[in-house]
Amino acid sequence: MNETPGHEGGAEPPEQRPIPYVCIDCRRTFSAPAGAPSQMDGLAVEGLTCPWCGKWAVPAQSDRPTVRVKRSVMRTRLVGVVAVILACLVGALGYLAWAEKDDERESGENDPARLAAAVAGATVSLDRGLELAGGQGTPVSAKFEVEDEAFQLSIFVLAGAALSEMVVDPQSGRVVRVKSLTGGDDLRAAEGQANAMSKATVPLRAAVERALKASDGSRAVSVVAQLRQGHPRAEVTLAKGQTFMTVSERLD
C-alpha cells in the first residue's frame, strides 16, 4: 500500500490560520501568514512592524486592546470638548445675569421717582450742605444722587487752586469723605464750574434760597454754576412731589 510522503497514516496536517497582530502605537490590527518569520527572531519578544505607521506590532490576544482603544480616545476627546462648551455656556450665562443685575442697579440710580422720594425724606437740605461745604472752600456745584445703592449729597469745592468732592450723609449731616479731583469727567466739569464761580458775586447757597422762595413746597435737588453769555448763573433743579423743574438764577 502506497503512502504519501510527509503524511502518516494519510492524516492531513492541521490548517495554519493567519496570526493577528496589533500595533502598540496606532492600535490598528492586521494579519500575517502563519509561520512568517518574526522581526525579533532570537529574542524573547515576538512581533512585526506595523504596515501603517511603522511602529512595533505584537500578536493580538483576546485581552489586548485593539483599534477600539483609538475610538475610546476619540470619545474622551469629544467629552472634553463638550465639557469646555458647557463651561463657556455657564460663564456666558453668569455674565448675562451680572449684566442684567448691573443694568437694574443703574436704572435704579437714574430713577427720578426714587430720587425725588429720597430728597423729600432727607434731613439735610441742599442749601444746608452748601453751608457745610463753605467751611472747606467755595462750592461750585452740589447734587443729591444715588450711587452704588447709597443716597448721598455730593458737593464740588474749590479751595485755592485745588478741586475736591465732598460727600455728605443726607440723614446725619456727617461728612463721609473728601476726595481730590485729579482727572476724568468730574475734574473737567468742576473746572468749568469753578471758572463760572470766579466771575460770581453771589454764592450758590443764596441762588438756591431764591429759587426755593419762588417755588413754595419744592426741595432743591441740585445746583450747578455755569457761564451763560459771559455771565455766571446757577442752574437749580427743584422737585415738587414727582415733578422736576430747572430754574436759572443770576450769580452777578
SEMI-996960 format. One record per atom (N, C-alpha, C): residue number from 1; residue in three letters; atom name; x, y, z. Coordinates in steps of 0.2 Angstrom, whole numbers. Each point is the difference from the previous one (the first is absolute). Example, Ala and Ser with C-alpha at 12.3 -4.5 7.8 and 13.67 -1.06 7.14 Angstrom:
PT i aa at xx yy zz
PT 1 Ala N 66 -28 39
PT 1 Ala CA -4 6 0
PT 1 Ala C 4 6 0
PT 2 Ser N -2 5 -4
PT 2 Ser CA 4 6 1
PT 2 Ser C -4 5 3
% end
This chain:
PT i aa at xx yy zz
PT 1 Met N 4 -6 0
PT 1 Met CA -4 6 0
PT 1 Met C 4 6 0
PT 2 Asn N -1 5 -5
PT 2 Asn CA 4 6 0
PT 2 Asn C -2 5 4
PT 3 Glu N 5 3 4
PT 3 Glu CA -1 6 4
PT 3 Glu C 3 6 -3
PT 4 Thr N -4 5 2
PT 4 Thr CA 2 7 -3
PT 4 Thr C 6 3 5
PT 5 Pro N 6 2 -3
PT 5 Pro CA 5 2 4
PT 5 Pro C -2 6 4
PT 6 Gly N 2 1 6
PT 6 Gly CA -1 5 5
PT 6 Gly C -7 0 3
PT 7 His N -3 -6 -1
PT 7 His CA -7 -1 4
PT 7 His C 0 -7 3
PT 8 Glu N -1 0 6
PT 8 Glu CA -1 -7 3
PT 8 Glu C -7 -2 0
PT 9 Gly N 0 -6 -2
PT 9 Gly CA -7 -3 0
PT 9 Gly C -5 4 -4
PT 10 Gly N 2 4 -5
PT 10 Gly CA -5 4 -4
PT 10 Gly C -3 5 4
PT 11 Ala N 2 2 6
PT 11 Ala CA -3 6 3
PT 11 Ala C 2 7 -3
PT 12 Glu N -4 4 0
PT 12 Glu CA 1 7 -3
PT 12 Glu C 3 4 5
PT 13 Pro N 5 5 -1
PT 13 Pro CA 3 4 5
PT 13 Pro C -5 5 2
PT 14 Pro N 0 3 6
PT 14 Pro CA -4 5 2
PT 14 Pro C 1 6 -3
PT 15 Glu N -6 3 -2
PT 15 Glu CA 0 7 -4
PT 15 Glu C 3 5 5
PT 16 Gln N 5 4 -3
PT 16 Gln CA 3 6 4
PT 16 Gln C -4 6 -2
PT 17 Arg N -3 3 5
PT 17 Arg CA -4 6 -2
PT 17 Arg C 5 7 1
PT 18 Pro N -2 5 -4
PT 18 Pro CA 4 6 1
PT 18 Pro C 0 3 7
PT 19 Ile N 6 2 2
PT 19 Ile CA 1 3 7
PT 19 Ile C -2 7 0
PT 20 Pro N -5 2 5
PT 20 Pro CA -1 7 0
PT 20 Pro C 5 4 5
PT 21 Tyr N 1 6 -3
PT 21 Tyr CA 5 4 4
PT 21 Tyr C -3 7 1
PT 22 Val N 2 4 6
PT 22 Val CA -3 6 1
PT 22 Val C 6 5 1
PT 23 Cys N 0 6 -3
PT 23 Cys CA 5 5 1
PT 23 Cys C 0 3 7
PT 24 Ile N 5 1 3
PT 24 Ile CA 0 2 7
PT 24 Ile C 0 8 0
PT 25 Asp N 0 3 -6
PT 25 Asp CA 0 7 0
PT 25 Asp C -7 3 -3
PT 26 Cys N -2 -2 -6
PT 26 Cys CA -6 2 -3
PT 26 Cys C -6 -5 1
PT 27 Arg N 2 -6 3
PT 27 Arg CA -5 -5 2
PT 27 Arg C -4 -3 -5
PT 28 Arg N 2 1 -6
PT 28 Arg CA -3 -4 -6
PT 28 Arg C 2 -7 0
PT 29 Thr N -4 -4 -3
PT 29 Thr CA 1 -8 0
PT 29 Thr C 1 -2 -7
PT 30 Phe N 4 -5 -1
PT 30 Phe CA 1 -3 -6
PT 30 Phe C 2 -7 1
PT 31 Ser N 0 -4 -6
PT 31 Ser CA 2 -7 1
PT 31 Ser C 6 -2 -4
PT 32 Ala N 4 -4 2
PT 32 Ala CA 6 -3 -3
PT 32 Ala C -1 -7 -1
PT 33 Pro N 3 -3 -6
PT 33 Pro CA -1 -7 -1
PT 33 Pro C 3 -4 6
PT 34 Ala N -3 -6 1
PT 34 Ala CA 3 -4 5
PT 34 Ala C 7 -2 -2
PT 35 Gly N 5 0 5
PT 35 Gly CA 7 -2 -2
PT 35 Gly C 4 5 -2
PT 36 Ala N -3 6 -1
PT 36 Ala CA 4 6 -3
PT 36 Ala C 6 1 6
PT 37 Pro N 6 2 -3
PT 37 Pro CA 5 1 5
PT 37 Pro C -1 6 4
PT 38 Ser N 1 0 7
PT 38 Ser CA 0 6 4
PT 38 Ser C 6 4 -1
PT 39 Gln N -1 7 0
PT 39 Gln CA 5 5 -1
PT 39 Gln C 5 0 7
PT 40 Met N -2 -4 5
PT 40 Met CA 3 0 6
PT 40 Met C 3 -7 1
PT 41 Asp N 1 -4 -5
PT 41 Asp CA 2 -7 1
PT 41 Asp C 6 0 4
PT 42 Gly N 0 -5 5
PT 42 Gly CA 6 -1 4
PT 42 Gly C 0 4 6
PT 43 Leu N -6 4 1
PT 43 Leu CA -1 4 6
PT 43 Leu C -6 -2 4
PT 44 Ala N -1 2 6
PT 44 Ala CA -6 -2 3
PT 44 Ala C -6 3 -2
PT 45 Val N 0 5 -4
PT 45 Val CA -5 4 -3
PT 45 Val C -2 -2 -7
PT 46 Glu N -6 -1 -1
PT 46 Glu CA -3 -2 -6
PT 46 Glu C -4 6 -3
PT 47 Gly N 1 1 -6
PT 47 Gly CA -4 6 -3
PT 47 Gly C 2 1 -7
PT 48 Leu N -4 5 -3
PT 48 Leu CA 2 3 -7
PT 48 Leu C -1 7 0
PT 49 Thr N 2 3 -6
PT 49 Thr CA -1 7 -1
PT 49 Thr C -7 2 -3
PT 50 Cys N -3 5 3
PT 50 Cys CA -7 2 -2
PT 50 Cys C 1 2 -7
PT 51 Pro N -4 -2 -5
PT 51 Pro CA 0 2 -7
PT 51 Pro C -3 7 -1
PT 52 Trp N -3 3 5
PT 52 Trp CA -3 7 0
PT 52 Trp C 4 5 2
PT 53 Cys N 3 -1 7
PT 53 Cys CA 4 5 3
PT 53 Cys C 7 -1 1
PT 54 Gly N 2 -7 -2
PT 54 Gly CA 7 -2 1
PT 54 Gly C 2 -1 7
PT 55 Lys N -5 0 5
PT 55 Lys CA 2 -1 7
PT 55 Lys C 0 -8 1
PT 56 Trp N 1 -2 6
PT 56 Trp CA 0 -7 2
PT 56 Trp C -7 -2 1
PT 57 Ala N -1 -6 -3
PT 57 Ala CA -6 -4 1
PT 57 Ala C 1 -7 3
PT 58 Val N -4 -2 5
PT 58 Val CA 1 -6 3
PT 58 Val C -6 -4 -1
PT 59 Pro N 0 -7 1
PT 59 Pro CA -6 -4 -1
PT 59 Pro C -6 2 4
PT 60 Ala N -6 0 -3
PT 60 Ala CA -6 2 4
PT 60 Ala C -2 -5 4
PT 61 Gln N -2 1 6
PT 61 Gln CA -3 -5 4
PT 61 Gln C -7 3 2
PT 62 Ser N -4 -5 3
PT 62 Ser CA -7 2 1
PT 62 Ser C -1 5 6
PT 63 Asp N 5 1 4
PT 63 Asp CA 0 5 5
PT 63 Asp C 4 6 -2
PT 64 Arg N 3 0 -6
PT 64 Arg CA 4 6 -2
PT 64 Arg C -5 5 -4
PT 65 Pro N 1 6 2
PT 65 Pro CA -5 5 -4
PT 65 Pro C 3 1 -7
PT 66 Thr N -5 1 -4
PT 66 Thr CA 1 1 -7
PT 66 Thr C -2 7 -2
PT 67 Val N -2 1 -7
PT 67 Val CA -1 6 -2
PT 67 Val C -6 4 3
PT 68 Arg N -4 -4 4
PT 68 Arg CA -5 3 4
PT 68 Arg C 2 5 5
PT 69 Val N 7 -1 2
PT 69 Val CA 2 4 5
PT 69 Val C 1 7 -3
PT 70 Lys N 1 1 -6
PT 70 Lys CA 1 6 -4
PT 70 Lys C -7 4 0
PT 71 Arg N -5 -4 0
PT 71 Arg CA -7 2 0
PT 71 Arg C -2 3 7
PT 72 Ser N 3 -3 5
PT 72 Ser CA -1 2 7
PT 72 Ser C 3 7 1
PT 73 Val N 6 0 -3
PT 73 Val CA 4 7 0
PT 73 Val C -4 5 -3
PT 74 Met N -3 -1 -6
PT 74 Met CA -4 5 -3
PT 74 Met C -6 2 4
PT 75 Arg N -3 -6 3
PT 75 Arg CA -6 2 5
PT 75 Arg C 2 4 5
PT 76 Thr N 6 -1 3
PT 76 Thr CA 3 4 6
PT 76 Thr C 1 7 -2
PT 77 Arg N 2 1 -6
PT 77 Arg CA 1 7 -3
PT 77 Arg C -6 3 -1
PT 78 Leu N -5 -3 -3
PT 78 Leu CA -7 3 -1
PT 78 Leu C -3 2 7
PT 79 Val N 1 -4 5
PT 79 Val CA -3 2 7
PT 79 Val C 4 6 2
PT 80 Gly N 6 0 -1
PT 80 Gly CA 4 6 2
PT 80 Gly C -2 7 -4
PT 81 Val N -2 -1 -6
PT 81 Val CA -2 6 -4
PT 81 Val C -7 2 3
PT 82 Val N -4 -5 1
PT 82 Val CA -7 1 3
PT 82 Val C 0 4 6
PT 83 Ala N 5 -2 5
PT 83 Ala CA 1 3 6
PT 83 Ala C 2 7 -1
PT 84 Val N 5 1 -4
PT 84 Val CA 2 7 -1
PT 84 Val C -6 5 -3
PT 85 Ile N -4 -3 -4
PT 85 Ile CA -6 4 -3
PT 85 Ile C -5 1 6
PT 86 Leu N -1 -5 4
PT 86 Leu CA -4 1 6
PT 86 Leu C 2 6 4
PT 87 Ala N 7 -1 2
PT 87 Ala CA 3 5 4
PT 87 Ala C -1 7 -3
PT 88 Cys N 1 1 -7
PT 88 Cys CA -1 7 -3
PT 88 Cys C -7 2 1
PT 89 Leu N -5 -5 -1
PT 89 Leu CA -7 2 1
PT 89 Leu C -1 3 7
PT 90 Val N 2 -4 5
PT 90 Val CA -1 2 7
PT 90 Val C 3 7 1
PT 91 Gly N 6 1 -3
PT 91 Gly CA 3 7 1
PT 91 Gly C -4 5 -3
PT 92 Ala N -2 -1 -6
PT 92 Ala CA -4 5 -4
PT 92 Ala C -7 1 4
PT 93 Leu N -3 -5 3
PT 93 Leu CA -6 1 3
PT 93 Leu C 1 4 7
PT 94 Gly N 6 -1 3
PT 94 Gly CA 2 4 6
PT 94 Gly C 1 7 -2
PT 95 Tyr N 3 1 -5
PT 95 Tyr CA 2 7 -2
PT 95 Tyr C -7 4 -2
PT 96 Leu N -4 -4 -3
PT 96 Leu CA -7 3 -2
PT 96 Leu C -4 2 6
PT 97 Ala N 0 -4 5
PT 97 Ala CA -3 1 6
PT 97 Ala C 3 6 4
PT 98 Trp N 7 0 0
PT 98 Trp CA 3 6 3
PT 98 Trp C -2 7 -4
PT 99 Ala N 0 -1 -6
PT 99 Ala CA -1 6 -4
PT 99 Ala C -7 3 1
PT 100 Glu N -5 -5 0
PT 100 Glu CA -7 1 2
PT 100 Glu C -1 4 7
PT 101 Lys N 4 -3 5
PT 101 Lys CA 0 3 6
PT 101 Lys C 3 7 0
PT 102 Asp N 5 1 -4
PT 102 Asp CA 3 6 0
PT 102 Asp C -4 5 -3
PT 103 Asp N -4 -2 -6
PT 103 Asp CA -4 5 -3
PT 103 Asp C -6 2 5
PT 104 Glu N -2 -5 4
PT 104 Glu CA -6 1 5
PT 104 Glu C 3 6 5
PT 105 Arg N 6 -1 2
PT 105 Arg CA 3 4 5
PT 105 Arg C 0 7 -3
PT 106 Glu N 3 1 -7
PT 106 Glu CA 1 6 -3
PT 106 Glu C -7 4 -1
PT 107 Ser N -5 -5 -2
PT 107 Ser CA -7 3 -1
PT 107 Ser C -3 3 7
PT 108 Gly N 2 -3 5
PT 108 Gly CA -2 2 7
PT 108 Gly C 3 6 2
PT 109 Glu N 6 1 -2
PT 109 Glu CA 4 6 2
PT 109 Glu C -3 6 -5
PT 110 Asn N -2 -1 -6
PT 110 Asn CA -3 5 -4
PT 110 Asn C -7 1 0
PT 111 Asp N -3 -3 5
PT 111 Asp CA -8 0 1
PT 111 Asp C -2 7 3
PT 112 Pro N -3 4 -3
PT 112 Pro CA -2 7 3
PT 112 Pro C -5 -1 5
PT 113 Ala N -4 -4 0
PT 113 Ala CA -5 -1 6
PT 113 Ala C 4 -2 6
PT 114 Arg N 4 -5 -1
PT 114 Arg CA 4 -2 6
PT 114 Arg C 4 6 3
PT 115 Leu N 3 4 -4
PT 115 Leu CA 4 5 2
PT 115 Leu C -4 6 3
PT 116 Ala N -6 1 -3
PT 116 Ala CA -4 5 3
PT 116 Ala C -3 -2 7
PT 117 Ala N -1 -7 1
PT 117 Ala CA -2 -2 7
PT 117 Ala C 5 0 5
PT 118 Ala N 7 -1 -2
PT 118 Ala CA 5 0 4
PT 118 Ala C 2 7 2
PT 119 Val N -1 5 -4
PT 119 Val CA 2 7 1
PT 119 Val C -6 3 5
PT 120 Ala N -6 -2 -1
PT 120 Ala CA -5 2 4
PT 120 Ala C 1 -3 7
PT 121 Gly N 3 -6 1
PT 121 Gly CA 1 -2 7
PT 121 Gly C 6 1 3
PT 122 Ala N 5 4 -3
PT 122 Ala CA 6 2 2
PT 122 Ala C 0 5 6
PT 123 Thr N 4 -1 5
PT 123 Thr CA 0 5 6
PT 123 Thr C 4 6 -2
PT 124 Val N 5 -1 -4
PT 124 Val CA 5 5 -2
PT 124 Val C -2 3 -7
PT 125 Ser N -2 6 0
PT 125 Ser CA -2 3 -7
PT 125 Ser C 6 2 -4
PT 126 Leu N -1 1 -6
PT 126 Leu CA 5 2 -5
PT 126 Leu C 4 7 3
PT 127 Asp N -4 5 2
PT 127 Asp CA 3 6 2
PT 127 Asp C 4 -1 6
PT 128 Arg N -2 -5 5
PT 128 Arg CA 3 -1 6
PT 128 Arg C 7 -3 -2
PT 129 Gly N 0 -5 -5
PT 129 Gly CA 6 -3 -2
PT 129 Gly C 5 5 -3
PT 130 Leu N -3 5 -4
PT 130 Leu CA 5 6 -2
PT 130 Leu C 3 4 5
PT 131 Glu N -4 1 6
PT 131 Glu CA 3 3 5
PT 131 Glu C 5 -4 4
PT 132 Leu N 0 -6 0
PT 132 Leu CA 5 -5 3
PT 132 Leu C 6 1 -4
PT 133 Ala N -1 -1 -7
PT 133 Ala CA 6 0 -5
PT 133 Ala C 3 7 0
PT 134 Gly N -3 5 2
PT 134 Gly CA 3 7 0
PT 134 Gly C 6 0 5
PT 135 Gly N 0 -4 5
PT 135 Gly CA 5 0 5
PT 135 Gly C 7 -3 -3
PT 136 Gln N -1 -4 -6
PT 136 Gln CA 6 -3 -3
PT 136 Gln C 2 4 -6
PT 137 Gly N -4 5 -3
PT 137 Gly CA 2 4 -5
PT 137 Gly C -6 3 -4
PT 138 Thr N 0 1 -6
PT 138 Thr CA -6 3 -4
PT 138 Thr C -3 -6 -4
PT 139 Pro N -6 -1 2
PT 139 Pro CA -4 -5 -4
PT 139 Pro C -2 2 -7
PT 140 Val N 2 -4 -5
PT 140 Val CA -2 1 -7
PT 140 Val C -5 -4 -2
PT 141 Ser N -3 -5 3
PT 141 Ser CA -5 -4 -2
PT 141 Ser C -2 -5 6
PT 142 Ala N -6 -2 0
PT 142 Ala CA -3 -5 5
PT 142 Ala C -6 -3 -3
PT 143 Lys N 0 -7 2
PT 143 Lys CA -6 -4 -2
PT 143 Lys C -1 -6 4
PT 144 Phe N -7 -1 1
PT 144 Phe CA -1 -7 3
PT 144 Phe C 0 -5 -5
PT 145 Glu N 2 -6 2
PT 145 Glu CA 1 -5 -5
PT 145 Glu C 0 -7 3
PT 146 Val N -2 -5 -4
PT 146 Val CA 0 -7 3
PT 146 Val C 6 -3 -4
PT 147 Glu N 5 -2 4
PT 147 Glu CA 6 -3 -3
PT 147 Glu C 2 -7 4
PT 148 Asp N 1 -5 -4
PT 148 Asp CA 1 -7 3
PT 148 Asp C -5 -1 5
PT 149 Glu N -6 1 -1
PT 149 Glu CA -6 -1 4
PT 149 Glu C 0 4 6
PT 150 Ala N 4 5 1
PT 150 Ala CA 0 4 6
PT 150 Ala C -2 7 -2
PT 151 Phe N -4 3 4
PT 151 Phe CA -3 7 -1
PT 151 Phe C 5 5 3
PT 152 Gln N 2 5 -4
PT 152 Gln CA 5 4 3
PT 152 Gln C 0 7 -3
PT 153 Leu N 3 5 3
PT 153 Leu CA 0 7 -2
PT 153 Leu C 8 1 -2
PT 154 Ser N 1 2 -7
PT 154 Ser CA 7 1 -2
PT 154 Ser C 0 7 -2
PT 155 Ile N 6 3 3
PT 155 Ile CA 1 7 -1
PT 155 Ile C 7 1 -3
PT 156 Phe N 1 3 -6
PT 156 Phe CA 7 2 -2
PT 156 Phe C 2 7 3
PT 157 Val N 6 0 3
PT 157 Val CA 3 6 3
PT 157 Val C 6 2 -2
PT 158 Leu N 1 7 -1
PT 158 Leu CA 6 3 -2
PT 158 Leu C 4 3 6
PT 159 Ala N 6 -3 1
PT 159 Ala CA 4 3 6
PT 159 Ala C 6 2 -3
PT 160 Gly N 2 6 -1
PT 160 Gly CA 6 3 -3
PT 160 Gly C -1 -2 -7
PT 161 Ala N 5 -4 -3
PT 161 Ala CA 0 -3 -7
PT 161 Ala C -2 -7 0
PT 162 Ala N -2 -3 6
PT 162 Ala CA -1 -7 0
PT 162 Ala C -8 -1 0
PT 163 Leu N -2 -5 -4
PT 163 Leu CA -7 -2 0
PT 163 Leu C -1 -7 3
PT 164 Ser N -5 -1 4
PT 164 Ser CA -1 -6 4
PT 164 Ser C -8 -1 0
PT 165 Glu N -2 -6 1
PT 165 Glu CA -7 -2 1
PT 165 Glu C -1 -2 8
PT 166 Met N -5 3 3
PT 166 Met CA -2 -1 6
PT 166 Met C -6 -4 0
PT 167 Val N 0 -6 4
PT 167 Val CA -7 -4 0
PT 167 Val C -2 1 7
PT 168 Val N -7 2 0
PT 168 Val CA -3 1 7
PT 168 Val C -6 -5 0
PT 169 Asp N -1 -3 6
PT 169 Asp CA -5 -5 2
PT 169 Asp C -7 5 1
PT 170 Pro N -5 -1 -5
PT 170 Pro CA -6 4 0
PT 170 Pro C -4 -1 7
PT 171 Gln N 1 -5 3
PT 171 Gln CA -4 -1 7
PT 171 Gln C 4 3 6
PT 172 Ser N 6 -1 0
PT 172 Ser CA 4 2 6
PT 172 Ser C 3 6 0
PT 173 Gly N 2 2 -7
PT 173 Gly CA 4 6 -1
PT 173 Gly C 7 -1 1
PT 174 Arg N 2 -6 1
PT 174 Arg CA 7 -2 1
PT 174 Arg C 4 0 -7
PT 175 Val N 6 3 0
PT 175 Val CA 4 0 -6
PT 175 Val C 3 -7 0
PT 176 Val N -2 -4 -6
PT 176 Val CA 2 -7 0
PT 176 Val C 7 0 -3
PT 177 Arg N 2 4 -5
PT 177 Arg CA 6 0 -3
PT 177 Arg C 2 7 -4
PT 178 Val N 6 1 0
PT 178 Val CA 2 6 -5
PT 178 Val C 5 -3 -4
PT 179 Lys N -1 1 -7
PT 179 Lys CA 5 -3 -5
PT 179 Lys C 2 5 -5
PT 180 Ser N 7 0 -1
PT 180 Ser CA 2 5 -5
PT 180 Ser C -2 -2 -7
PT 181 Leu N -1 4 -4
PT 181 Leu CA -2 -1 -7
PT 181 Leu C 7 1 -4
PT 182 Thr N 2 -6 -3
PT 182 Thr CA 6 1 -4
PT 182 Thr C 0 -2 -7
PT 183 Gly N -6 -2 -2
PT 183 Gly CA -1 -2 -7
PT 183 Gly C -7 -2 -2
PT 184 Gly N -1 -1 -6
PT 184 Gly CA -6 -3 -2
PT 184 Gly C -6 5 -1
PT 185 Asp N -6 -2 -1
PT 185 Asp CA -5 4 -2
PT 185 Asp C -2 5 6
PT 186 Asp N 1 -3 6
PT 186 Asp CA -2 4 6
PT 186 Asp C 5 7 1
PT 187 Leu N 6 -1 -2
PT 187 Leu CA 5 5 0
PT 187 Leu C -2 5 -5
PT 188 Arg N -1 -2 -6
PT 188 Arg CA -2 5 -5
PT 188 Arg C -6 4 1
PT 189 Ala N -5 -4 3
PT 189 Ala CA -6 4 2
PT 189 Ala C 1 5 5
PT 190 Ala N 4 -2 5
PT 190 Ala CA 1 4 6
PT 190 Ala C 4 6 -2
PT 191 Glu N 5 -1 -5
PT 191 Glu CA 4 6 -2
PT 191 Glu C -5 5 -4
PT 192 Gly N -5 -2 -4
PT 192 Gly CA -4 5 -3
PT 192 Gly C -5 3 5
PT 193 Gln N -2 -3 5
PT 193 Gln CA -4 3 5
PT 193 Gln C 4 5 5
PT 194 Ala N 6 -2 1
PT 194 Ala CA 5 5 4
PT 194 Ala C 1 6 -4
PT 195 Asn N 1 -1 -7
PT 195 Asn CA 1 6 -4
PT 195 Asn C -6 5 0
PT 196 Ala N -6 -3 0
PT 196 Ala CA -6 4 1
PT 196 Ala C -1 4 7
PT 197 Met N 2 -4 5
PT 197 Met CA 0 3 7
PT 197 Met C 5 5 1
PT 198 Ser N 6 0 -4
PT 198 Ser CA 5 5 0
PT 198 Ser C -3 7 -2
PT 199 Lys N -5 0 -4
PT 199 Lys CA -3 6 -2
PT 199 Lys C -7 2 4
PT 200 Ala N -1 -4 5
PT 200 Ala CA -7 1 4
PT 200 Ala C 2 4 6
PT 201 Thr N -6 4 1
PT 201 Thr CA 0 4 6
PT 201 Thr C -5 -2 6
PT 202 Val N -4 -5 -3
PT 202 Val CA -5 -3 5
PT 202 Val C 2 -8 1
PT 203 Pro N 0 -2 6
PT 203 Pro CA 1 -7 1
PT 203 Pro C -5 -5 -2
PT 204 Leu N 1 -6 -1
PT 204 Leu CA -5 -5 -3
PT 204 Leu C -6 0 5
PT 205 Arg N 2 0 7
PT 205 Arg CA -5 -1 5
PT 205 Arg C -6 5 -1
PT 206 Ala N 2 6 -1
PT 206 Ala CA -4 6 -1
PT 206 Ala C -5 -1 -6
PT 207 Ala N 3 -3 -5
PT 207 Ala CA -4 -1 -7
PT 207 Ala C -5 -6 2
PT 208 Val N 2 -5 4
PT 208 Val CA -5 -5 1
PT 208 Val C -5 2 5
PT 209 Glu N 1 5 4
PT 209 Glu CA -5 2 5
PT 209 Glu C -5 4 -4
PT 210 Arg N 2 4 -5
PT 210 Arg CA -4 4 -4
PT 210 Arg C -5 -4 -4
PT 211 Ala N 3 -6 -3
PT 211 Ala CA -4 -4 -4
PT 211 Ala C -5 -4 4
PT 212 Leu N 1 -2 6
PT 212 Leu CA -4 -3 5
PT 212 Leu C -6 5 2
PT 213 Lys N 2 6 1
PT 213 Lys CA -5 5 2
PT 213 Lys C -5 1 -6
PT 214 Ala N 2 0 -6
PT 214 Ala CA -5 1 -5
PT 214 Ala C -4 -6 -2
PT 215 Ser N 2 -6 3
PT 215 Ser CA -4 -6 -2
PT 215 Ser C -2 -3 7
PT 216 Asp N -5 2 3
PT 216 Asp CA -2 -3 7
PT 216 Asp C -1 -7 0
PT 217 Gly N 2 -4 5
PT 217 Gly CA -1 -7 0
PT 217 Gly C 5 -4 -4
PT 218 Ser N 5 3 -3
PT 218 Ser CA 5 -4 -4
PT 218 Ser C 6 -1 5
PT 219 Arg N 4 -6 -2
PT 219 Arg CA 6 -1 3
PT 219 Arg C 5 0 -6
PT 220 Ala N 6 3 2
PT 220 Ala CA 6 1 -5
PT 220 Ala C 3 -7 0
PT 221 Val N 1 -2 -7
PT 221 Val CA 3 -6 -1
PT 221 Val C 8 1 -2
PT 222 Ser N 1 5 -4
PT 222 Ser CA 7 2 -2
PT 222 Ser C 1 7 -2
PT 223 Val N 6 2 0
PT 223 Val CA 2 7 -3
PT 223 Val C 6 0 -3
PT 224 Val N 1 3 -6
PT 224 Val CA 6 0 -4
PT 224 Val C 2 7 -2
PT 225 Ala N 6 2 1
PT 225 Ala CA 2 7 -2
PT 225 Ala C 2 -1 -8
PT 226 Gln N -2 4 -4
PT 226 Gln CA 1 0 -7
PT 226 Gln C 1 7 -3
PT 227 Leu N 4 1 -5
PT 227 Leu CA 0 6 -4
PT 227 Leu C -5 1 -5
PT 228 Arg N -4 5 0
PT 228 Arg CA -5 1 -6
PT 228 Arg C 1 7 -3
PT 229 Gln N 3 0 -6
PT 229 Gln CA 1 6 -3
PT 229 Gln C 5 4 4
PT 230 Gly N 5 -3 3
PT 230 Gly CA 5 4 4
PT 230 Gly C -2 1 7
PT 231 His N -7 -1 2
PT 231 His CA -2 1 6
PT 231 His C -1 -6 4
PT 232 Pro N 2 0 7
PT 232 Pro CA 0 -6 4
PT 232 Pro C -8 -1 2
PT 233 Arg N -2 -6 0
PT 233 Arg CA -7 -2 2
PT 233 Arg C 0 -6 3
PT 234 Ala N -5 -1 5
PT 234 Ala CA -1 -6 3
PT 234 Ala C -6 -4 -2
PT 235 Glu N 1 -6 -3
PT 235 Glu CA -6 -4 -3
PT 235 Glu C -2 -4 6
PT 236 Val N -6 1 3
PT 236 Val CA -2 -3 6
PT 236 Val C -6 -5 -2
PT 237 Thr N 1 -6 1
PT 237 Thr CA -6 -5 -1
PT 237 Thr C -4 -1 7
PT 238 Leu N -6 0 -1
PT 238 Leu CA -5 0 5
PT 238 Leu C -5 -6 -1
PT 239 Ala N -2 -3 6
PT 239 Ala CA -5 -6 -1
PT 239 Ala C -5 2 5
PT 240 Lys N -6 -1 -3
PT 240 Lys CA -7 1 4
PT 240 Lys C -4 -6 -1
PT 241 Gly N 0 -4 5
PT 241 Gly CA -3 -7 -1
PT 241 Gly C 4 -4 -5
PT 242 Gln N -3 -2 -6
PT 242 Gln CA 4 -4 -5
PT 242 Gln C 2 5 -6
PT 243 Thr N -1 6 1
PT 243 Thr CA 1 5 -6
PT 243 Thr C 6 4 1
PT 244 Phe N 5 0 -5
PT 244 Phe CA 6 3 0
PT 244 Phe C 0 6 -4
PT 245 Met N 3 5 2
PT 245 Met CA 1 6 -5
PT 245 Met C 6 4 2
PT 246 Thr N 3 3 -5
PT 246 Thr CA 7 3 0
PT 246 Thr C -1 8 -1
PT 247 Val N 2 4 5
PT 247 Val CA 0 7 -1
PT 247 Val C 7 3 0
PT 248 Ser N 1 6 -3
PT 248 Ser CA 6 3 0
PT 248 Ser C 0 6 4
PT 249 Glu N 5 1 4
PT 249 Glu CA 1 6 5
PT 249 Glu C 7 3 -2
PT 250 Arg N 0 7 0
PT 250 Arg CA 6 4 -1
PT 250 Arg C 5 -1 6
PT 251 Leu N 6 0 -2
PT 251 Leu CA 5 0 5
PT 251 Leu C 4 6 1
PT 252 Asp N -2 5 -4
PT 252 Asp CA 4 7 -1
PT 252 Asp C -5 6 1
% end
